[in-house]
């Protein structure tokens, strides 16, 4: 592999940096700066829109730290995800949701891919385009994951192309998803949410004492009846003072996309993705209404998550209800995701193929 000279114009890469002792890769062009934590699940720690100096990635009350320097007071039945959750954007494989087990392997909250160090190699490093491959082999599943991040010159679109390969000799079921949490610098009551799904549902169990909607309910997007009988427009982000917390998931897609637009700042965060890989979209929305461990009422954030299965179940339940992704031995499952940062105001009806 050749290493072109460093440059300070066009598209560029920083591949030898660290943050809190964790290896990072930075992809950058005239509009975006994307910082990837290679040593922590390839979390997208920063997604900065340069013209507004606006980082869309949320920061958890627990700051980023090096897991090598962390000693928990005790092991947790949830697993280690919360201990090391700095916010930002995780790739989740092979289990999404509470602790579960499958084929004798036990998984904590949100599986294992987001807690492992990955590897990387530079594919393209030119002023016109930068592209990096990241890959990892899981420990408790015979799965190999590889993804390519690409930025092109003068573009505000981050492209992700990826696959999971089953290296075992038996079929493996997985839950696979992306967990991008949006920041308080971007989110407020001026944000509107548009998406390509017709139905929204609540999980079968109560997730939060302060949640607005009764469990096991189904509504037509975007209006939902609260547990107290009020009609709520879910396409409007609640204010910081709302004191609520909700998990919803969306079904019956026309197209796989969403757009969150801050009508006051005139800027938005959108995604378009492979509907075959990720047919479900989850919403985790907390407006200071999540109490007790780990949030204690401190957080205002929202994540719209692309996932193979309905939420809050874990891989064992996804297998039982036949929503898990089944990968035959030796086979690959591919997917693409596009992140689109855009300016302007108004409501959305979708994104084109190129964003």
Order of alpha helices (4+ residues) and beta strands (2+ residues): beta-beta-beta-beta-beta-beta-beta-beta-beta-beta-beta-beta-beta-beta-beta-beta-beta-beta-beta-beta-beta-beta-alpha-beta-beta
